[in-house]
Amino acid sequence: MRPPRPSEILIKVLASGICHSDHFIHDGVWPGLQYPRISGHEIVGRIAAVGLDNLNNDQFRVGALVGVGWNGGFCRKCNYCQEGEFWACKNGDVTGFTYDGGHAEYVHVLETAIVPFPEEILQDYTYAELAPLCCAGVTVFDAIRTSKFSPGDICLVQGIGGLGHLAIQYAAKFGLKVYAVSSGSSKKDLALSMGASEYIDSSTTDVVEYMQELGGAPLIICTAPYAASISKIIHAVAKNGMITLVSGAVDEPITVWNLPLNIARATIRGYACGYCKDTEACIKFSMNKEVRAVVQTFKMEEFPEAYNSVMDNEARFRNVIVFPEN
């Protein structure tokens, strides 16, 4: 432990979500990575101390409920920051990558990474349910929010896992008609209960053929990290439609046949979570529309079990490490 530096906030961690991208730290494949390093970038906690730059800033009062996501802060000076593209900051940090993250009792975070949470949110959410919204939640929320669509348009969600179960909820709350896709029938009832209009079992139905009979999907959100599945479902897109890839850990390169995309004038893009203001918008929307992450909680000493189940794709949605409040 040490006092926070002038621009830092010290947070007592109450919940820290495990994201699949934590494996970049474990496996040592992130560029410029320096050890030792504590991972974790889905953090919810309370401010324990503030640096000199924020001693009189009421937003950062001791005891305030806050969150931290993938974006670990920005410089405000580079050309991206000057243009308001803070997520793309040339000098930006990544929580749990360029400095220690949330899989610990306390974490030092730059002030520009802090997401304020309204205290009343705890009437309806646990700390553990809030943590995944700081990365998984805001990623799919913004991927949908920044897409071109009209209410009632079809949104095809590929995969019903840690990202997919949130994408279904957000898309439905945005007024889209959600078709959820997974292999087998085990997740059908869950998908429908979360707002999907229809469930498609890809093991028994040709998803591309089925969707094209409906005119194609104006919006496709690919969340499951399987290249073969993504490569195929891309061609279910409608004319002028958009395919967005949000999974950060696909098992191998995705292949794309350009001719159908050319003919459809379709767009394919990747999407990663934004900065603190994007997360704040996601939190407010989630509160108002009752979007909720499905979580399983673990104590710190159970971290290996929690981590391995995520990496082996055996976790049922989101695994979260929780810490005592006192």
Disulfide bonds with the S-S distance in Angstrom:
none
